[in-house]
Amino acid sequence: MSNIAIIAAAGNGERLDSCDSKMLVNIAGKPLLVHTLNVFEKSEKIDEIVLVVHKKDLKKIEKEVIEKNKYQKLSKIVLGGFTRQESVYKGLQAIKENNGRVCIHDGARPLIEEWMIERTIEEVDTHEGAIMAVPVIETIKKVIIGEMLVKETVNREEYWIVQTPQAFNIKYAKNIYKRAIEEELSVTDDASIAEHYGGKVKIIPGSRENIKITTSIDILLAEILIKKRLNNI
């Protein structure tokens, strides 16, 4: 039974002030995407990697990431869709087999650790899905949007901030994604589809270092964290 990773790297990086593709932004001397792919290449739990990229970034990624690093597990490069949901679905369609587990991860989360891959994959045997998440630590207000007034203060213990990786049985993921596309269900993460169709999703406490690169501040933080890890090796 294979464990296949889908790396969703087709975002356009609109909120990042950079002339390059977000996936190619330099962090600690390497393109962002290289840091992400290196962890999956190294992981003993991953047999194969499917990379989903934006059409405009394809040639640059092939030249700056793929050719320079010679990834052995990278089996397919797929062009993404208009949304993350469409991009992941295209990645799932590129997987020919149904017997196995799929581990879906944002290419823009370069601080993923191998244990996160292992833990999410392990939980798929007993749950419909498994995701990394961290508990909310700030006070959360529910707001009346039109008036921008506080409606109530919610119990933050019931709320967790979702991360990736998120893992599922391959056949199950294909089926729910196909159904979601057909029914025009719009979501922002993979587990939301499983939840919508009644699946039980296991939360695994993650790390606050597993940040998603969205703004220039995130780049600075990632640079500090990656250099810290390198110095501790």
RORO-730599 format. One record per atom (N, C-alpha, C): atom name; chain; x negated, y negated, z. Coordinates in steps of 0.001 Angstrom, whole numbers, plus 500000, padded with zeros to 6 digits. Last residue first. Example, Ala and Ser with C-alpha at 12.3 -4.5 7.8 and 13.67 -1.06 7.14 Angstrom:
R,name,chain,x,y,z
R,N,A,487150,502250,507080
R,CA,A,486330,501060,507140
R,C,A,487100,499970,507870
R,N,A,486810,505690,507800
R,CA,A,487700,504500,507800
R,C,A,486800,503300,507800
END
This chain:
R,name,chain,x,y,z
R,N,A,478601,478595,514296
R,CA,A,478272,479939,513778
R,C,A,476861,480342,514203
R,N,A,478996,476037,515017
R,CA,A,479177,477053,516065
R,C,A,478822,478459,515614
R,N,A,478749,474589,512742
R,CA,A,477717,474399,513759
R,C,A,477805,475437,514861
R,N,A,481089,475301,511436
R,CA,A,479799,475678,510851
R,C,A,478677,475578,511885
R,N,A,483007,474059,513079
R,CA,A,482962,475528,512946
R,C,A,481620,475996,512425
R,N,A,482363,471369,512610
R,CA,A,482292,471922,513966
R,C,A,482199,473445,513925
R,N,A,482962,471163,509930
R,CA,A,481568,471000,510351
R,C,A,481356,471547,511763
R,N,A,485751,471491,510132
R,CA,A,484948,472458,509380
R,C,A,483481,472371,509780
R,N,A,486495,469224,511655
R,CA,A,486755,470582,512151
R,C,A,485910,471629,511442
R,N,A,485706,467070,510011
R,CA,A,485178,467203,511371
R,C,A,485318,468640,511863
R,N,A,487256,467581,507721
R,CA,A,485791,467482,507626
R,C,A,485151,467699,508993
R,N,A,489828,467342,508737
R,CA,A,489367,468641,508246
R,C,A,487846,468682,508159
R,N,A,489868,464577,509267
R,CA,A,490009,465532,510360
R,C,A,489484,466906,509953
R,N,A,489612,463525,506667
R,CA,A,488626,463189,507689
R,C,A,488661,464192,508837
R,N,A,491955,464580,505542
R,CA,A,490646,464932,504990
R,C,A,489552,464675,506017
R,N,A,493942,463308,506990
R,CA,A,493803,464765,507111
R,C,A,492442,465231,506583
R,N,A,493693,460731,506032
R,CA,A,493342,460995,507433
R,C,A,493129,462489,507657
R,N,A,494719,460918,503491
R,CA,A,493271,460740,503627
R,C,A,492808,460978,505060
R,N,A,497260,463554,503625
R,CA,A,496802,462171,503521
R,C,A,495287,462103,503703
R,N,A,497374,466348,503522
R,CA,A,498421,465555,502880
R,C,A,497976,464118,502652
R,N,A,496432,469446,504304
R,CA,A,495855,468207,503793
R,C,A,496924,467469,502980
R,N,A,497584,470901,507235
R,CA,A,497796,470795,505798
R,C,A,497272,469440,505338
R,N,A,495696,472650,509797
R,CA,A,496410,471494,509251
R,C,A,496578,471597,507735
R,N,A,495026,474374,512046
R,CA,A,495470,474862,510734
R,C,A,496312,473791,510044
R,N,A,494631,473435,514540
R,CA,A,493585,473139,513562
R,C,A,493988,473558,512149
R,N,A,496570,474471,516077
R,CA,A,496780,473099,515617
R,C,A,495695,472660,514645
R,N,A,497470,477802,515331
R,CA,A,496454,476867,515800
R,C,A,496756,475477,515255
R,N,A,500267,479828,516338
R,CA,A,499107,479561,515495
R,C,A,498107,478633,516150
R,N,A,502304,482444,517365
R,CA,A,501662,481185,517763
R,C,A,500350,480975,517007
R,N,A,504519,483703,515086
R,CA,A,503240,483998,515724
R,C,A,502582,482670,516095
R,N,A,507844,484656,514769
R,CA,A,506914,483537,514915
R,C,A,505670,484008,515660
R,N,A,509599,486639,512453
R,CA,A,508784,486615,513665
R,C,A,507856,485407,513657
R,N,A,512825,486589,511269
R,CA,A,511466,486104,511018
R,C,A,510722,485965,512343
R,N,A,515288,488513,509871
R,CA,A,514664,488151,511141
R,C,A,513196,487808,510898
R,N,A,517625,487398,507370
R,CA,A,516410,488093,507774
R,C,A,515876,487596,509106
R,N,A,519827,486103,506271
R,CA,A,519994,486932,507460
R,C,A,518775,487680,507933
R,N,A,519336,484351,504243
R,CA,A,519985,485616,503902
R,C,A,519986,486615,505060
R,N,A,518025,482308,505540
R,CA,A,519312,482024,504894
R,C,A,520070,483306,504595
R,N,A,515620,483524,506276
R,CA,A,516576,483120,507303
R,C,A,517975,482946,506706
R,N,A,514406,483762,503756
R,CA,A,514716,484960,504537
R,C,A,515775,484653,505600
R,N,A,514149,481034,503210
R,CA,A,514958,481890,502334
R,C,A,515364,483153,503077
R,N,A,512436,480150,505181
R,CA,A,513798,479596,505125
R,C,A,514713,480437,504250
R,N,A,509965,481246,504656
R,CA,A,510790,481866,505685
R,C,A,512228,481367,505653
R,N,A,508855,479452,502804
R,CA,A,509301,480784,502373
R,C,A,510254,481431,503378
R,N,A,510006,476020,502758
R,CA,A,509052,477077,503112
R,C,A,509691,478431,502829
R,N,A,511933,474398,501731
R,CA,A,510570,473872,501745
R,C,A,509546,474865,502260
R,N,A,514622,475102,499360
R,CA,A,513963,475175,500671
R,C,A,512546,474609,500575
R,N,A,517698,475442,497793
R,CA,A,516464,474654,497838
R,C,A,515880,474661,499243
R,N,A,519422,477630,495751
R,CA,A,519098,477319,497137
R,C,A,517751,476602,497158
R,N,A,520533,478537,493366
R,CA,A,520065,477144,493481
R,C,A,519901,476715,494940
R,N,A,520987,481137,492920
R,CA,A,522030,480429,493658
R,C,A,521667,478964,493926
R,N,A,518639,481876,491631
R,CA,A,519921,482031,490929
R,C,A,521025,481213,491596
R,N,A,516799,481414,493695
R,CA,A,516696,480668,492434
R,C,A,518032,480702,491696
R,N,A,517665,483288,495581
R,CA,A,517653,481865,495919
R,C,A,517593,480993,494665
R,N,A,517242,485706,494222
R,CA,A,518604,485324,494608
R,C,A,518689,483819,494902
R,N,A,514476,485648,494044
R,CA,A,515282,485697,492824
R,C,A,516706,485232,493119
R,N,A,513838,485722,496770
R,CA,A,513453,484558,495966
R,C,A,514269,484493,494679
R,N,A,514785,488205,497522
R,CA,A,515404,487010,498111
R,C,A,515038,485750,497330
R,N,A,513178,489928,495871
R,CA,A,514643,489951,495816
R,C,A,515264,488664,496361
R,N,A,510535,489344,496590
R,CA,A,510981,489179,495199
R,C,A,512499,489062,495127
R,N,A,510577,490069,499300
R,CA,A,510310,488685,498909
R,C,A,510783,488411,497484
R,N,A,511039,492857,499093
R,CA,A,511998,492000,499793
R,C,A,511830,490548,499364
R,N,A,508714,493671,497792
R,CA,A,510010,493880,497150
R,C,A,511064,492978,497769
R,N,A,506729,492899,499742
R,CA,A,506741,492368,498374
R,C,A,508117,492486,497724
R,N,A,507444,491790,502999
R,CA,A,507365,492933,502096
R,C,A,507518,492410,500670
R,N,A,505607,488829,503996
R,CA,A,506840,489579,503736
R,C,A,506502,490861,502987
R,N,A,504239,485962,505752
R,CA,A,504130,487275,505116
R,C,A,505466,488008,505045
R,N,A,502628,482926,505616
R,CA,A,503901,483560,505891
R,C,A,503924,484867,505083
R,N,A,499773,481062,506976
R,CA,A,500458,481983,506077
R,C,A,501807,482468,506596
R,N,A,501590,477966,507415
R,CA,A,501356,479195,506666
R,C,A,500022,479744,507162
R,N,A,503847,476603,509901
R,CA,A,502625,476592,509106
R,C,A,502667,477766,508120
R,N,A,506221,474618,511660
R,CA,A,505906,475764,510814
R,C,A,504619,475538,510021
R,N,A,506622,473835,514951
R,CA,A,506171,473291,513674
R,C,A,505630,474441,512821
R,N,A,509570,474484,516871
R,CA,A,508191,474814,516512
R,C,A,507875,474233,515134
R,N,A,511813,474003,519558
R,CA,A,511353,473605,518233
R,C,A,509868,473912,518036
R,N,A,512636,474342,522118
R,CA,A,513306,475160,521116
R,C,A,512772,474903,519698
R,N,A,511363,472478,523604
R,CA,A,510929,473859,523776
R,C,A,511551,474776,522729
R,N,A,512654,470046,523271
R,CA,A,511530,470348,522378
R,C,A,511034,471787,522512
R,N,A,515891,469370,523148
R,CA,A,514978,470177,523958
R,C,A,513819,470644,523085
R,N,A,516456,465990,521961
R,CA,A,516635,467443,521928
R,C,A,515605,468138,522814
R,N,A,518287,463177,522552
R,CA,A,516954,463751,522724
R,C,A,517120,465257,522840
R,N,A,520493,461630,520129
R,CA,A,520216,462388,521335
R,C,A,518752,462805,521371
R,N,A,520574,459439,518410
R,CA,A,521808,460157,518714
R,C,A,521649,460950,519997
R,N,A,519173,456294,517935
R,CA,A,519007,457598,518568
R,C,A,520375,458202,518876
R,N,A,519554,454818,514702
R,CA,A,519793,454805,516136
R,C,A,519612,456216,516685
R,N,A,519710,454158,511963
R,CA,A,518423,454332,512650
R,C,A,518566,454110,514155
R,N,A,521953,454188,510460
R,CA,A,521823,453080,511407
R,C,A,520473,453075,512117
R,N,A,521535,456464,508864
R,CA,A,522006,455216,508276
R,C,A,521786,454008,509168
R,N,A,520709,458496,510779
R,CA,A,519825,457948,509745
R,C,A,520280,456591,509217
R,N,A,520590,458975,513987
R,CA,A,521639,458619,513016
R,C,A,520939,457843,511910
R,N,A,518324,461510,515143
R,CA,A,518597,460136,514748
R,C,A,519809,460038,513827
R,N,A,516924,463096,517893
R,CA,A,517819,463262,516759
R,C,A,518382,461890,516431
R,N,A,513581,463098,518971
R,CA,A,514863,462403,518967
R,C,A,515651,462780,517714
R,N,A,511234,464736,520961
R,CA,A,511949,464731,519688
R,C,A,513310,464055,519843
R,N,A,507999,464296,522273
R,CA,A,509436,464168,522506
R,C,A,510133,464006,521152
R,N,A,505465,466697,521249
R,CA,A,506010,465349,521394
R,C,A,507496,465398,521745
R,N,A,504964,469316,520785
R,CA,A,504519,468785,522074
R,C,A,505024,467361,522314
R,N,A,506238,472260,519337
R,CA,A,506270,470800,519355
R,C,A,505824,470325,520735
R,N,A,504094,475110,518794
R,CA,A,505200,474436,519481
R,C,A,505081,472916,519388
R,N,A,503332,476372,515524
R,CA,A,502874,475834,516810
R,C,A,504027,475082,517472
R,N,A,503130,479340,513470
R,CA,A,503771,478087,513894
R,C,A,503175,477646,515218
R,N,A,503197,481741,510860
R,CA,A,502421,481019,511860
R,C,A,503168,479728,512195
R,N,A,505616,484388,510393
R,CA,A,505033,483092,510065
R,C,A,504169,482572,511206
R,N,A,507104,487118,508769
R,CA,A,506301,486659,509894
R,C,A,505594,485377,509489
R,N,A,510116,489015,507992
R,CA,A,509052,488064,507696
R,C,A,508296,487692,508946
R,N,A,511550,491170,508855
R,CA,A,511682,490775,507446
R,C,A,510588,489791,507033
R,N,A,509524,493390,510922
R,CA,A,510396,492229,510724
R,C,A,510499,491921,509223
R,N,A,507726,495456,510974
R,CA,A,508849,495518,511917
R,C,A,509810,494331,511813
R,N,A,505822,494967,509076
R,CA,A,506305,496341,509206
R,C,A,507532,496446,510114
R,N,A,505001,492379,509422
R,CA,A,505953,492653,508339
R,C,A,506536,494060,508448
R,N,A,502994,492130,511264
R,CA,A,504365,491991,511748
R,C,A,505416,492328,510688
R,N,A,500623,492271,509769
R,CA,A,500975,493364,510684
R,C,A,502444,493326,511092
R,N,A,500570,489772,508480
R,CA,A,500747,491001,507700
R,C,A,501208,492156,508591
R,N,A,500058,488067,510634
R,CA,A,501314,487941,509885
R,C,A,501599,489216,509082
R,N,A,497509,488989,511519
R,CA,A,498680,489030,512395
R,C,A,499995,488947,511623
R,N,A,495789,488567,509277
R,CA,A,495995,489899,509852
R,C,A,497281,489980,510661
R,N,A,495900,485784,508947
R,CA,A,496286,486682,507852
R,C,A,496650,488054,508412
R,N,A,494841,485012,511379
R,CA,A,496188,484577,511010
R,C,A,496738,485452,509882
R,N,A,492258,485930,511382
R,CA,A,493204,486565,512297
R,C,A,494645,486180,511971
R,N,A,490927,484212,509585
R,CA,A,491254,485579,509180
R,C,A,492294,486230,510083
R,N,A,492359,480904,509456
R,CA,A,491396,481873,509973
R,C,A,491870,483290,509632
R,N,A,492573,477772,507686
R,CA,A,493131,479072,508042
R,C,A,492011,479986,508548
R,N,A,491796,475338,506763
R,CA,A,491286,475758,508069
R,C,A,491954,477028,508580
R,N,A,492996,474460,504424
R,CA,A,491676,475084,504330
R,C,A,491123,475620,505647
R,N,A,495761,474187,503030
R,CA,A,495437,474474,504438
R,C,A,494097,475207,504486
R,N,A,496450,473951,500389
R,CA,A,496025,472737,501080
R,C,A,495817,472931,502579
R,N,A,497548,476306,499571
R,CA,A,496156,476043,499209
R,C,A,495587,474864,499969
R,N,A,499555,478034,501815
R,CA,A,499342,476760,501131
R,C,A,497860,476575,500838
R,N,A,500355,481487,501264
R,CA,A,499636,480437,501992
R,C,A,499496,479185,501147
R,N,A,501771,484636,501835
R,CA,A,501870,483377,501091
R,C,A,501242,482250,501907
R,N,A,501281,487888,501347
R,CA,A,500921,486864,502325
R,C,A,500834,485534,501574
R,N,A,503109,490812,500918
R,CA,A,502612,489585,500307
R,C,A,502417,488544,501403
R,N,A,502671,494345,500813
R,CA,A,503017,493130,501546
R,C,A,502396,491924,500862
R,N,A,504217,497093,499012
R,CA,A,503123,496401,499670
R,C,A,503616,495162,500391
R,N,A,505513,497889,496136
R,CA,A,505167,498577,497373
R,C,A,503959,497904,498010
R,N,A,505773,496689,493740
R,CA,A,506762,496346,494751
R,C,A,506419,496919,496116
R,N,A,503561,495249,491216
R,CA,A,504008,496292,492134
R,C,A,505020,495769,493144
R,N,A,503017,492859,489848
R,CA,A,503724,493950,489171
R,C,A,504270,494994,490132
R,N,A,503192,489515,490316
R,CA,A,502835,490754,491012
R,C,A,503662,491894,490436
R,N,A,504345,487418,489078
R,CA,A,503075,487888,488521
R,C,A,502589,489172,489188
R,N,A,506485,486779,490641
R,CA,A,506759,487425,489362
R,C,A,505496,487999,488730
R,N,A,505154,485407,492692
R,CA,A,505764,486712,492967
R,C,A,506036,487481,491677
R,N,A,504472,483060,491316
R,CA,A,503433,483929,491853
R,C,A,503950,485322,492138
R,N,A,506996,482059,490849
R,CA,A,506164,482425,489698
R,C,A,505017,483343,490136
R,N,A,507685,481526,493493
R,CA,A,508450,482519,492732
R,C,A,507671,482983,491506
R,N,A,505910,479474,494069
R,CA,A,505758,480746,494769
R,C,A,506501,481852,494023
R,N,A,507003,477511,492344
R,CA,A,505624,477968,492179
R,C,A,505395,479315,492853
R,N,A,509528,477054,493370
R,CA,A,509395,477606,492015
R,C,A,508004,478173,491793
R,N,A,508743,475967,495869
R,CA,A,509577,477163,495793
R,C,A,509461,477835,494431
R,N,A,507429,473650,495152
R,CA,A,506666,474729,495781
R,C,A,507430,476039,495679
R,N,A,508576,472636,491857
R,CA,A,508596,472599,493316
R,C,A,507732,473729,493861
R,N,A,508067,473087,489202
R,CA,A,508278,471701,489620
R,C,A,508273,471552,491140
R,N,A,505532,475708,489185
R,CA,A,506758,475066,488723
R,C,A,506852,473641,489222
R,N,A,502179,476754,488104
R,CA,A,503287,476548,489016
R,C,A,504488,475888,488379
R,N,A,500497,479327,486388
R,CA,A,500919,477924,486389
R,C,A,502171,477764,487241
R,N,A,498184,481568,487896
R,CA,A,499527,481326,487370
R,C,A,499827,479831,487415
R,N,A,495702,483860,487714
R,CA,A,495934,482435,487908
R,C,A,497222,482103,487176
R,N,A,494828,486946,489297
R,CA,A,495658,486185,488354
R,C,A,495668,484709,488738
R,N,A,492931,488022,491031
R,CA,A,493384,488831,489897
R,C,A,494141,488026,488852
R,N,A,490370,487723,493174
R,CA,A,491274,486881,492389
R,C,A,491667,487610,491109
R,N,A,488416,489213,494358
R,CA,A,489807,489593,494620
R,C,A,490818,488787,493805
R,N,A,486001,488057,493687
R,CA,A,486254,489435,493273
R,C,A,487729,489827,493415
R,N,A,485093,484906,492508
R,CA,A,485923,485652,493449
R,C,A,486274,487037,492902
R,N,A,482961,483047,491681
R,CA,A,483054,484457,491271
R,C,A,483873,485311,492249
R,N,A,482271,480368,491996
R,CA,A,482348,481222,493184
R,C,A,482569,482707,492898
R,N,A,482267,478942,489638
R,CA,A,481145,478741,490558
R,C,A,481134,479725,491719
R,N,A,484656,479592,488385
R,CA,A,483387,479950,487748
R,C,A,482206,479866,488717
R,N,A,486570,478520,490298
R,CA,A,486510,479934,489921
R,C,A,485146,480330,489368
R,N,A,485917,475693,490691
R,CA,A,486193,476637,491775
R,C,A,485926,478083,491369
R,N,A,485365,474225,488401
R,CA,A,484767,473808,489660
R,C,A,484930,474818,490798
R,N,A,486717,475603,486267
R,CA,A,485314,475199,486166
R,C,A,484662,474968,487527
R,N,A,489314,476071,487174
R,CA,A,488538,477171,486585
R,C,A,487045,476846,486584
R,N,A,489992,473483,487913
R,CA,A,489880,474519,488938
R,C,A,489081,475714,488420
R,N,A,490055,472241,485406
R,CA,A,489144,471757,486442
R,C,A,488924,472819,487514
R,N,A,492104,473675,484125
R,CA,A,490730,473707,483590
R,C,A,489714,473267,484629
R,N,A,494391,473120,485877
R,CA,A,493911,474457,485546
R,C,A,492453,474473,485106
R,N,A,495660,470760,486449
R,CA,A,494451,471083,487221
R,C,A,493761,472363,486763
R,N,A,497944,470613,484988
R,CA,A,496924,469591,484730
R,C,A,495602,469897,485430
R,N,A,499468,472731,486090
R,CA,A,498960,472818,484727
R,C,A,497821,471841,484464
R,N,A,498647,473771,489383
R,CA,A,499324,472810,488510
R,C,A,498666,472862,487134
R,N,A,498554,477301,490318
R,CA,A,498000,475951,490192
R,C,A,498869,475075,489298
R,N,A,498254,480086,492313
R,CA,A,499231,479303,491553
R,C,A,498768,477851,491526
R,N,A,496600,483142,492413
R,CA,A,496462,481701,492617
R,C,A,497443,480955,491715
R,N,A,496577,486070,494120
R,CA,A,497239,485404,492994
R,C,A,497211,483905,493296
R,N,A,494339,488541,495157
R,CA,A,494761,487144,495301
R,C,A,495390,486661,494001
R,N,A,494124,491616,497005
R,CA,A,494258,490897,495731
R,C,A,494769,489484,496000
R,N,A,493816,492625,499538
R,CA,A,493313,493411,498408
R,C,A,493253,492607,497119
R,N,A,493175,491673,502832
R,CA,A,493658,491244,501517
R,C,A,492991,492043,500402
R,N,A,491944,492465,505143
R,CA,A,493359,492801,504982
R,C,A,493882,492501,503583
R,N,A,489448,491430,505264
R,CA,A,489546,492863,504974
R,C,A,490991,493293,504739
R,N,A,488674,488277,503910
R,CA,A,489558,489069,504764
R,C,A,489639,490532,504319
R,N,A,487259,486910,501949
R,CA,A,486515,487590,503016
R,C,A,487383,488553,503822
R,N,A,489234,485791,500410
R,CA,A,488239,486661,499767
R,C,A,487519,487504,500818
R,N,A,490451,484159,502300
R,CA,A,491189,485305,501754
R,C,A,490263,486290,501054
R,N,A,488388,482294,502704
R,CA,A,488917,483062,503843
R,C,A,489654,484302,503355
R,N,A,488000,481166,500176
R,CA,A,486918,481916,500819
R,C,A,487417,482787,501959
R,N,A,490291,479676,499632
R,CA,A,490076,480950,498944
R,C,A,489012,481798,499630
R,N,A,489810,477395,501311
R,CA,A,490985,478262,501479
R,C,A,490739,479638,500875
R,N,A,487443,476314,500293
R,CA,A,487526,476678,501709
R,C,A,488673,477659,501944
R,N,A,488283,475784,497659
R,CA,A,487225,476767,497919
R,C,A,487267,477233,499369
R,N,A,490087,473687,497867
R,CA,A,490584,475016,497511
R,C,A,489551,476109,497772
R,N,A,488376,471460,498408
R,CA,A,489350,471944,499383
R,C,A,489753,473391,499112
R,N,A,484993,471838,497356
R,CA,A,486388,471517,497054
R,C,A,487320,472153,498080
R,N,A,482404,470997,499785
R,CA,A,483057,471945,498872
R,C,A,484460,471455,498532
R,N,A,481382,469216,501676
R,CA,A,480521,469658,500587
R,C,A,481123,470633,499595
R,N,A,483482,468629,503413
R,CA,A,482262,469273,503925
R,C,A,481451,469919,502804
R,N,A,485529,468411,500756
R,CA,A,485567,468483,502216
R,C,A,484349,469278,502680
R,N,A,486655,466816,497906
R,CA,A,485488,467326,498604
R,C,A,485669,467254,500113
R,N,A,489471,467921,496119
R,CA,A,488913,466914,497018
R,C,A,487772,467528,497828
R,N,A,490784,469746,494622
R,CA,A,489361,469568,494340
R,C,A,488711,468488,495204
R,N,A,493418,469693,495252
R,CA,A,492723,470950,495461
R,C,A,491211,470829,495257
R,N,A,494193,467180,494376
R,CA,A,494052,467420,495810
R,C,A,493243,468679,496079
R,N,A,492323,465971,491611
R,CA,A,493346,466872,492124
R,C,A,493118,467074,493612
R,N,A,491111,462574,492020
R,CA,A,491010,463980,491627
R,C,A,492242,464751,492070
R,N,A,491531,460183,493141
R,CA,A,491644,460238,491688
R,C,A,491588,461675,491185
R,N,A,493568,459760,496035
R,CA,A,492381,460313,495395
R,C,A,492595,460390,493895
R,N,A,495402,459603,498515
R,CA,A,494779,458535,497736
R,C,A,493466,459035,497143
R,N,A,498176,461621,498619
R,CA,A,496742,461581,498867
R,C,A,496094,460565,497941
R,N,A,500760,461918,497903
R,CA,A,500509,461131,499115
R,C,A,499026,461026,499459
R,N,A,500662,463576,495653
R,CA,A,501095,462188,495508
R,C,A,500741,461318,496707
R,N,A,499802,466213,494984
R,CA,A,499050,465361,495891
R,C,A,499393,463888,495819
R,N,A,501041,468190,493543
R,CA,A,500428,467088,492797
R,C,A,499709,466080,493684
R,N,A,500588,471743,494069
R,CA,A,501089,470428,494462
R,C,A,500365,469313,493725
R,N,A,499726,474300,493639
R,CA,A,500236,473564,492478
R,C,A,500804,472195,492832
R,N,A,498891,476420,495187
R,CA,A,497983,475281,495017
R,C,A,498406,474407,493844
R,N,A,499494,479014,497103
R,CA,A,500283,477974,496434
R,C,A,499457,476692,496366
R,N,A,498363,482125,496807
R,CA,A,497886,480819,497249
R,C,A,498615,479757,496433
R,N,A,499357,485167,497882
R,CA,A,499711,484128,496914
R,C,A,499259,482799,497505
R,N,A,497796,488300,498388
R,CA,A,497955,486905,498804
R,C,A,498396,486053,497628
R,N,A,498799,491578,499124
R,CA,A,498481,490594,498083
R,C,A,498757,489186,498594
R,N,A,498011,494693,500027
R,CA,A,498319,493396,500625
R,C,A,497853,492319,499652
R,N,A,499301,497893,499019
R,CA,A,498448,496718,498853
R,C,A,498948,495513,499636
R,N,A,499153,501190,500000
R,CA,A,500000,500000,500000
R,C,A,499112,498753,500000
END
